[in-house]
Amino acid sequence: MSGESGKQQSVQVLVVGEEAAGQRIDNYLLKLLKGVPKSRIYRLLRKGEVRVNKGRIKPEYKLMDGDSVRVPPIRVAERTAPEDVFVSDGLSRQLQGAILFEDERLLIINKPSGLAVHGGSGVSVGLIEALRRIRPEERFLELVHRLDRDTSGCVMLAKKRSTLKTLHGLLRGNGVDKRYLALVEGRWSSRKVQVKLPLEKNVLQSGERMVRVNPDGKYALTRFEVVQRFPGATLVEARPVTGRTHQIRVHCQAAGHPIIGDDKYGRDEVNEQFRKEGVQRLFLHAHSLGFELDGERISVAAELSDDLNAYIKKYQ
């Protein structure tokens, strides 16, 4: 393949996960087939070469969780990160040292706060681009799910398409036990063990994504347990039963206890107060994952980063 800038893909059949649900098929393909002209993508749709659930669809079709998308063979840009993607030695060492689990099927990383899971929206290099650049020998490497840029902790990446499909199925069926640690404003009652409020995504005129509680939104459930109390704050363990965008953050806000350091859903004056206490960023950490894959039980835990742990230790 010397001298070629791309490669011919085989037919792909992709299962749409929660993170892509609600997205138009044309926008989904534009992101998936980077390097392919927009006119070519619309031609594929018009001719019925792209199929959803084995049927023809129009460019404005909105994907649903669990949809099966057939993508025909087409020359695309290399899936490994291109040469112009720069990954510093420091980030490379940090990611190599953040591996929580790895085998021939799966890679689980303790993602640092501030690193997006993928590039775009002004971010040139995210976790997936960096890992593809660091590991060019991996023929397949895809995000299984996402974390917000400022959220740290466990992120799964599949090294096989079959593993990706299996894990998407587990995520849809509550087969993955995901637990987060969050420091929230005020005294969270031990009796408040769950928040069940429907959520709706909105895009502001600025392009910023906001999620709000709305009776017409999607069903969302988060279970909570108090871990430790602090002056003016509570450390809670949050277990999202559903996987909506910004779910834990908005459920905490709706319960009257925004997450400390949340500049989107929190209170500026409270965040400023806790910055003086040493909490300089969103205190939300995906601290554990548990699931069964191919008959094997996999459980991982990611320690709090030093900056968040420093606040906890002040009161021990």
C-alpha positions as CSV (number, residue, x, y, z in Angstrom):
1,M,0.0,0.0,0.0
2,S,3.1,2.2,-0.3
3,G,2.3,5.7,-1.6
4,E,-1.4,5.5,-0.9
5,S,-3.1,7.9,1.5
6,G,-6.0,5.6,2.3
7,K,-7.2,2.0,2.2
8,Q,-10.2,0.1,0.8
9,Q,-12.4,-0.9,3.7
10,S,-14.5,-4.1,3.6
11,V,-18.3,-3.9,4.3
12,Q,-18.9,-2.7,7.8
13,V,-22.0,-3.4,9.9
14,L,-22.0,-1.1,12.9
15,V,-24.4,-1.1,15.9
16,V,-25.4,2.3,17.0
17,G,-24.7,3.0,20.7
18,E,-26.3,5.5,23.0
19,E,-23.7,8.1,22.2
20,A,-24.8,8.3,18.5
21,A,-28.6,8.0,19.1
22,G,-30.5,11.0,17.8
23,Q,-27.8,11.9,15.3
24,R,-28.6,12.2,11.6
25,I,-27.2,9.5,9.4
26,D,-25.4,11.9,7.1
27,N,-23.6,13.6,10.1
28,Y,-22.8,10.1,11.5
29,L,-21.2,9.1,8.2
30,L,-19.3,12.3,7.8
31,K,-17.6,11.6,11.2
32,L,-17.1,7.9,10.5
33,L,-15.7,8.3,7.0
34,K,-13.2,11.0,7.5
35,G,-11.4,12.0,4.3
36,V,-14.4,11.0,2.1
37,P,-16.0,14.0,0.2
38,K,-19.4,15.0,1.4
39,S,-20.8,14.6,-2.1
40,R,-19.7,11.0,-2.1
41,I,-21.4,10.3,1.2
42,Y,-24.7,11.8,-0.1
43,R,-24.4,9.7,-3.3
44,L,-24.0,6.5,-1.2
45,L,-27.2,7.4,0.7
46,R,-29.1,8.4,-2.5
47,K,-28.2,5.1,-4.2
48,G,-29.1,3.0,-1.1
49,E,-25.6,1.7,-0.6
50,V,-25.8,2.7,3.1
51,R,-28.6,0.7,4.8
52,V,-30.0,1.0,8.3
53,N,-31.7,-2.2,9.6
54,K,-31.4,-3.5,6.0
55,G,-33.5,-0.7,4.6
56,R,-32.8,2.4,2.6
57,I,-32.9,5.7,4.5
58,K,-32.7,9.4,3.7
59,P,-29.9,11.7,4.8
60,E,-32.1,13.3,7.5
61,Y,-32.9,9.9,9.2
62,K,-32.1,10.1,12.9
63,L,-30.3,7.1,14.3
64,M,-31.7,5.1,17.2
65,D,-29.9,3.1,19.9
66,G,-29.4,-0.4,18.5
67,D,-29.8,0.5,14.8
68,S,-27.7,-1.7,12.5
69,V,-25.8,0.5,9.9
70,R,-24.3,-1.2,6.8
71,V,-21.5,0.8,5.3
72,P,-20.2,-0.3,1.9
73,P,-16.5,-0.7,0.9
74,I,-15.1,2.8,0.4
75,R,-11.6,4.3,0.3
76,V,-11.2,6.2,3.6
77,A,-8.4,7.9,5.4
78,E,-6.2,5.6,7.5
79,R,-7.9,4.7,10.8
80,T,-4.6,5.0,12.7
81,A,-3.8,8.6,13.6
82,P,-2.1,10.4,10.7
83,E,1.5,11.6,10.9
84,D,0.4,15.1,11.6
85,V,-1.2,14.1,14.9
86,F,1.3,15.0,17.5
87,V,1.3,13.1,20.8
88,S,3.9,14.4,23.3
89,D,6.2,12.0,25.2
90,G,4.5,13.1,28.4
91,L,1.0,12.2,27.2
92,S,2.3,9.0,25.7
93,R,3.9,8.0,29.1
94,Q,0.8,9.1,31.0
95,L,-1.5,6.9,28.9
96,Q,0.8,3.9,29.0
97,G,0.8,4.2,32.8
98,A,-3.0,4.6,33.0
99,I,-3.8,1.1,31.6
100,L,-6.1,-0.6,34.0
101,F,-6.8,-3.8,32.0
102,E,-5.7,-5.2,28.6
103,D,-6.0,-8.4,26.7
104,E,-6.4,-9.2,23.0
105,R,-10.1,-8.0,23.0
106,L,-10.1,-4.9,25.2
107,L,-8.2,-2.0,26.6
108,I,-9.4,0.0,29.7
109,I,-7.7,3.3,30.4
110,N,-7.9,5.6,33.4
111,K,-8.5,8.8,31.4
112,P,-7.1,12.0,32.8
113,S,-9.3,15.0,33.2
114,G,-9.0,17.6,30.5
115,L,-8.4,15.0,27.7
116,A,-11.4,14.6,25.4
117,V,-12.2,11.0,24.3
118,H,-11.9,12.1,20.7
119,G,-10.9,15.1,18.6
120,G,-13.2,17.7,17.2
121,S,-14.9,20.9,18.3
122,G,-11.5,22.7,18.6
123,V,-9.8,19.6,20.1
124,S,-7.1,18.3,17.7
125,V,-6.1,15.2,19.6
126,G,-8.3,13.1,21.9
127,L,-7.8,9.8,23.7
128,I,-8.6,7.7,20.7
129,E,-6.4,9.6,18.3
130,A,-3.5,9.5,20.8
131,L,-3.8,5.8,21.4
132,R,-4.0,5.0,17.6
133,R,-0.8,7.1,17.2
134,I,1.0,5.4,20.1
135,R,-0.1,2.0,18.9
136,P,-0.1,1.9,15.1
137,E,0.1,-1.9,15.2
138,E,-3.5,-2.1,16.5
139,R,-5.6,-2.9,13.4
140,F,-8.8,-2.0,15.2
141,L,-9.2,0.3,18.1
142,E,-12.6,2.0,18.9
143,L,-14.2,3.7,21.8
144,V,-16.9,1.6,23.5
145,H,-18.4,4.5,25.3
146,R,-17.5,8.1,26.2
147,L,-16.7,10.3,29.2
148,D,-17.0,14.1,29.3
149,R,-13.7,15.9,28.7
150,D,-13.4,17.0,32.3
151,T,-14.5,13.7,33.8
152,S,-11.7,11.3,34.7
153,G,-11.7,7.6,35.1
154,C,-12.5,4.3,33.3
155,V,-12.9,4.3,29.6
156,M,-13.2,1.1,27.5
157,L,-11.7,0.7,24.0
158,A,-12.4,-2.4,21.9
159,K,-9.6,-4.1,19.9
160,K,-12.1,-6.3,18.0
161,R,-15.3,-5.4,16.2
162,S,-17.0,-8.4,17.8
163,T,-16.0,-7.1,21.3
164,L,-17.4,-3.7,20.4
165,K,-20.8,-5.1,19.5
166,T,-20.9,-7.3,22.6
167,L,-20.1,-4.4,24.9
168,H,-22.6,-2.1,23.2
169,G,-25.2,-4.8,23.8
170,L,-24.2,-5.1,27.5
171,L,-24.4,-1.3,27.9
172,R,-27.9,-1.3,26.4
173,G,-29.1,-4.1,28.7
174,N,-27.5,-2.8,31.9
175,G,-24.9,-5.5,31.7
176,V,-22.1,-3.1,32.8
177,D,-21.9,-1.9,36.4
178,K,-20.5,1.6,36.1
179,R,-19.8,3.6,39.3
180,Y,-18.7,7.2,39.7
181,L,-17.4,9.2,42.6
182,A,-18.8,12.8,42.8
183,L,-18.3,15.5,45.3
184,V,-21.6,17.4,45.5
185,E,-22.6,20.7,47.1
186,G,-24.4,20.5,50.4
187,R,-25.6,17.6,52.6
188,W,-26.9,14.7,50.4
189,S,-29.5,12.8,52.4
190,S,-28.8,9.1,52.9
191,R,-32.5,8.5,52.2
192,K,-32.1,9.9,48.6
193,V,-31.0,6.7,47.0
194,Q,-32.0,7.5,43.4
195,V,-33.0,10.2,41.0
196,K,-35.4,9.3,38.2
197,L,-36.0,12.3,35.9
198,P,-36.3,12.4,32.1
199,L,-33.6,14.3,30.3
200,E,-33.6,16.2,27.0
201,K,-30.6,17.5,25.0
202,N,-30.6,21.0,23.8
203,V,-28.1,22.9,21.7
204,L,-27.7,26.6,22.5
205,Q,-27.2,29.3,19.8
206,S,-23.5,29.3,20.8
207,G,-23.4,25.6,19.8
208,E,-22.9,24.5,23.4
209,R,-24.7,21.4,24.5
210,M,-27.0,21.6,27.5
211,V,-29.1,18.9,29.0
212,R,-32.3,19.7,31.0
213,V,-34.9,17.8,32.9
214,N,-38.0,17.7,30.7
215,P,-41.1,15.5,31.0
216,D,-40.9,14.9,27.2
217,G,-37.2,13.8,27.5
218,K,-35.7,10.3,27.6
219,Y,-36.1,8.1,30.7
220,A,-33.0,8.4,33.0
221,L,-32.2,6.8,36.3
222,T,-29.2,7.2,38.6
223,R,-28.7,5.5,41.9
224,F,-26.8,7.2,44.7
225,E,-25.1,6.3,48.0
226,V,-23.4,8.6,50.5
227,V,-19.7,7.7,50.9
228,Q,-18.3,10.5,53.1
229,R,-19.4,14.0,54.4
230,F,-17.3,17.2,54.3
231,P,-17.9,20.8,55.3
232,G,-20.5,22.0,52.8
233,A,-20.2,19.0,50.6
234,T,-20.8,15.2,50.3
235,L,-18.9,12.5,48.4
236,V,-21.4,10.2,46.8
237,E,-21.1,7.1,44.6
238,A,-23.3,7.5,41.5
239,R,-24.4,4.5,39.5
240,P,-26.1,5.5,36.2
241,V,-28.6,2.8,35.3
242,T,-29.2,4.5,31.9
243,G,-26.5,6.3,29.9
244,R,-27.8,9.7,28.9
245,T,-25.5,12.6,28.1
246,H,-24.5,14.5,31.3
247,Q,-26.9,12.3,33.2
248,I,-25.1,12.3,36.6
249,R,-24.3,16.0,36.4
250,V,-27.9,17.0,35.6
251,H,-29.5,14.6,38.1
252,C,-27.2,16.0,40.9
253,Q,-28.2,19.6,39.9
254,A,-31.9,18.6,39.8
255,A,-31.6,17.1,43.3
256,G,-30.3,20.4,44.6
257,H,-26.7,19.2,44.9
258,P,-24.6,20.2,41.8
259,I,-21.2,18.6,41.4
260,I,-18.4,20.7,42.7
261,G,-16.3,22.3,39.9
262,D,-19.1,21.9,37.3
263,D,-18.9,25.1,35.3
264,K,-22.0,24.1,33.2
265,Y,-24.5,23.0,35.8
266,G,-23.0,24.1,39.1
267,R,-23.0,27.5,40.9
268,D,-20.1,29.8,40.2
269,E,-19.8,31.1,43.8
270,V,-19.6,27.6,45.2
271,N,-17.1,26.5,42.7
272,E,-14.9,29.5,43.5
273,Q,-15.1,28.6,47.2
274,F,-13.9,25.1,46.6
275,R,-11.2,26.2,44.2
276,K,-9.7,27.9,47.3
277,E,-10.0,24.4,49.0
278,G,-8.0,22.9,46.1
279,V,-10.7,21.5,43.9
280,Q,-9.7,23.1,40.6
281,R,-11.9,21.0,38.2
282,L,-15.0,19.0,37.9
283,F,-15.1,16.5,40.8
284,L,-16.5,13.5,38.8
285,H,-14.6,10.3,38.4
286,A,-15.6,7.0,36.8
287,H,-14.0,4.9,39.4
288,S,-15.1,1.3,38.6
289,L,-16.5,-1.0,35.9
290,G,-17.7,-4.5,36.2
291,F,-19.1,-6.9,33.5
292,E,-18.9,-10.3,32.1
293,L,-17.2,-10.8,28.7
294,D,-17.1,-14.2,26.9
295,G,-17.8,-16.0,30.2
296,E,-15.1,-14.1,32.1
297,R,-15.8,-11.6,34.9
298,I,-13.9,-8.4,34.4
299,S,-13.7,-5.8,37.2
300,V,-11.5,-2.7,37.3
301,A,-11.1,0.3,39.6
302,A,-9.4,3.6,38.9
303,E,-7.9,5.5,41.8
304,L,-8.8,9.2,42.2
305,S,-6.2,11.5,40.7
306,D,-3.8,13.2,43.1
307,D,-5.6,16.6,42.8
308,L,-9.0,15.2,43.8
309,N,-7.5,12.9,46.4
310,A,-5.7,15.8,48.1
311,Y,-9.0,17.3,49.1
312,I,-10.2,14.0,50.6
313,K,-7.0,13.5,52.6
314,K,-7.4,17.0,54.1
315,Y,-10.3,15.6,56.2
316,Q,-8.9,12.2,57.1
